C-alpha cells in the first residue's frame, strides 16, 4: 500500500552513518525531508547529496532535518562521502541510512520492481512535526531532483499552515497568495486589513506583509 498525504510516516529503527536512528525520536519536533538514492557511487546521487549538504543553512532556517537512504552499508557510505566531498566540494552533514535489508525502503514504497527490484527510486517525503506526510515526490533513477523546488514547496506548506491562504502556480516566497475560499469577506478583512484584489469571489489575491 502506498503512503498517502496526511498519513503518519511509519516509524523505524535502522543503522546510519551517524549511528542508530529511531526515526520518530530522531525527528523530534522538527520537520524532516526523507529521501532515497538508488545506489552508492553513482553520478547523479553524488551531485544530489552534495546539494543537500550545501543547503544546510536553508534546512536549518526552516527547522528541517534531512535524512538520506540507500541500500548499501555504512562502510560503503563512509567511502562514498569522501568522493562526494572531493568531487563536489561539500562534505555530508546529515545522516544516511544503511538500509541493507531494504526494511525501510519497503516500508516506504521506495522500491519499484518494474523499474529495478534491487535498488530504490528517487523518493522524497516531507514530514511535519506531527509526523504526518505532507508531500511526496518520486523521480526515476536517471533524473536528478530539483531541491530548489522542494524548498519552495516546503515554504508553501509552512506558510499555509500558519495563514488562511494557498499559494498559486509558480509561487515564490514574497509573492502574492490566494485567500482561502472558506473565509468570508468579513473574516478576510479581519485577517488581511491591507486589502486584496478580487478577480472572482473565489479568487482573492493578497500580498502578505514581508
C-alpha positions in Angstrom: 0.0 0.0 0.0 1.4 3.4 -1.0 1.8 6.1 1.6 -0.7 9.0 1.4 -0.6 12.7 2.3 -1.8 13.2 5.8 -0.8 9.7 6.9 1.6 9.3 9.9 5.0 8.5 8.5 5.9 4.9 9.5 8.4 4.7 12.4 11.5 2.5 12.1 14.9 1.8 13.5 17.9 1.5 11.3 21.7 2.0 11.3 23.1 5.1 9.7 26.4 7.0 9.2 25.6 8.8 12.4 24.7 5.8 14.5 21.4 4.0 15.1 18.3 6.0 14.3 14.8 5.6 15.6 13.0 7.8 13.2 10.3 9.5 15.2 12.6 10.1 18.1 15.3 11.4 15.8 12.8 13.8 14.1 11.5 15.2 17.4 9.7 18.4 16.9 11.3 19.2 13.6 10.2 18.9 10.0 12.0 16.3 8.0 12.9 15.6 4.4 13.5 11.8 3.9 14.8 10.8 0.5 16.3 7.7 -1.1 19.1 7.0 -3.6 19.3 4.1 -5.9 22.9 3.1 -5.2 26.2 4.3 -3.8 29.0 5.6 -6.1 26.6 6.7 -8.8 27.0 10.1 -10.5 23.6 11.7 -10.1 23.3 10.7 -6.4 26.8 12.2 -5.8 25.6 15.6 -7.0 22.3 15.4 -5.1 23.8 14.6 -1.8 26.3 17.4 -2.1 23.5 19.8 -2.8 21.6 18.7 0.3 24.7 19.3 2.3 25.2 22.7 0.7 21.7 23.7 1.6 22.2 23.2 5.3 21.5 26.9 6.1 18.2 26.7 4.3 17.1 23.5 6.1 18.2 25.0 9.4 16.2 28.2 8.7 13.1 26.2 8.2 13.6 23.7 11.1 14.2 20.8 8.7 16.3 17.7 9.3 17.5 15.9 6.1 17.8 12.1 6.1 19.1 10.1 3.2 18.8 6.4 2.4 20.4 3.8 0.1 20.6 0.0 0.4 24.4 0.0 0.8 26.1 -0.5 4.1 27.7 2.1 6.4 31.2 1.3 5.3 30.3 2.0 1.7 28.5 5.2 2.7 31.7 6.4 4.5 33.8 5.7 1.5 31.4 7.4 -0.8 31.3 10.5 1.4 34.9 11.1 0.7 34.2 11.0 -3.0 31.3 13.4 -2.6 33.5 15.9 -0.7 36.4 15.7 -3.1 34.3 15.9 -6.3 31.6 18.3 -5.2 33.3 20.4 -2.6 30.7 19.7 0.1 31.1 17.2 3.0 27.9 15.5 4.1 26.4 17.0 7.3 23.4 14.8 7.7 22.9 11.0 8.3 22.5 8.4 5.6 20.6 5.2 6.4 22.3 2.0 5.6 19.2 0.0 4.6 21.0 -3.2 3.6 18.0 -5.4 4.4 15.7 -3.0 2.5 13.4 -2.9 5.5 12.8 0.9 5.4 12.8 1.1 1.6 10.0 -1.5 1.5 8.1 0.2 4.4 8.1 3.5 2.4 7.5 2.0 -1.0 10.9 3.1 -2.3 11.5 0.0 -4.4 9.5 -0.1 -7.7 10.0 -3.6 -9.0 9.0 -2.8 -12.6 11.9 -0.3 -12.7 14.5 -2.3 -10.8 13.8 -4.7 -7.9 17.3 -4.3 -6.4 17.5 -0.5 -5.8 15.3 2.4 -4.7 13.8 5.0 -6.9 14.4 8.7 -6.0 11.6 9.1 -3.5 11.1 12.2 -1.4 8.9 12.6 1.7 8.4 15.8 3.6 7.2 15.1 7.1 5.9 17.7 9.6 6.5 17.9 13.4 3.3 15.8 13.9 5.0 13.0 11.9 2.5 13.4 9.1 3.5 13.1 5.4 2.9 16.5 3.8 4.5 16.0 0.4 5.8 13.1 -1.7 7.7 13.0 -4.9 9.0 10.1 -7.0 11.7 10.5 -9.6 13.2 7.8 -11.8 16.8 6.7 -11.1 18.0 8.6 -14.1 16.6 12.1 -13.2 18.2 14.2 -10.5 15.9 16.1 -8.2 15.3 19.8 -8.1 15.9 20.7 -4.4 15.0 24.4 -5.1 11.5 23.2 -5.9 11.4 21.0 -2.8 12.4 24.1 -0.7 9.7 26.1 -2.4 7.1 23.5 -1.7 8.1 23.4 2.0 7.9 27.2 2.2 4.3 26.9 0.9 3.5 24.2 3.4 4.9 26.2 6.3 3.2 29.4 5.2 -0.2 27.9 4.6 -0.1 26.1 7.9 0.0 29.5 9.6 -2.2 31.6 7.3 -5.6 31.0 5.8 -4.1 31.2 2.3 -2.9 28.9 -0.5 -0.1 29.5 -3.0 -0.8 29.9 -6.7 1.1 28.4 -9.7 4.8 29.1 -9.8 4.6 30.9 -6.4 7.8 32.1 -4.8 8.2 33.4 -1.2 7.2 37.0 -1.0 4.8 36.8 -4.0 1.1 37.3 -3.6 -1.1 34.4 -2.3 -4.7 33.4 -2.5 -7.2 33.9 0.3 -8.9 30.7 1.4 -12.4 30.5 0.0 -13.5 29.2 3.4 -13.1 32.8 4.7 -16.0 35.3 4.2 -15.1 38.8 3.1 -15.7 40.0 6.7 -13.4 37.4 8.1 -10.8 38.2 5.4 -10.9 41.9 6.3 -10.0 41.0 9.9 -7.0 38.9 8.8 -5.9 41.0 5.8 -6.6 44.7 6.6 -4.2 45.6 3.8 -7.0 44.6 1.4 -6.9 42.3 -1.7 -7.6 42.2 -5.4 -10.7 40.2 -6.2 -10.7 38.5 -9.6 -13.7 36.4 -8.7 -15.4 35.8 -5.4 -13.4 32.6 -5.0 -10.2 34.1 -6.3 -8.9 36.9 -4.0 -5.2 37.8 -4.3 -3.4 39.3 -1.3 0.1 40.5 -0.7 1.2 39.4 2.8 3.4 41.7 4.9 7.1 40.8 4.5 
